[in-house]
Amino acid sequence: MTTKLNHWCVICGTGYHSCDSCEAIGIYSWKKHTDTLNHYQIYFIINDYTYGILNKKQAREKLNQCDMTGWEQFLPNVRVKISEILS
């Protein structure tokens, strides 16, 4: 198994390896976007907030259920959205 970095987390920017063969046959995985399932949950909350599916209060409640450890080191655009939601 190769460990070549072929993806970068859209939340924290960490490089990671994910096998793309499942996606090639139509099976979608959270590993396409994020390095951890927790970061994928954060990704969806931010997207839902950005597109008006969740209001600020709803997004804050959902983020509070996630492990937000080290969010201050997330990518700049993610930190801005999280700060906005938590304010």
Order of alpha helices (4+ residues) and beta strands (2+ residues): beta-beta-alpha-alpha-alpha-alpha
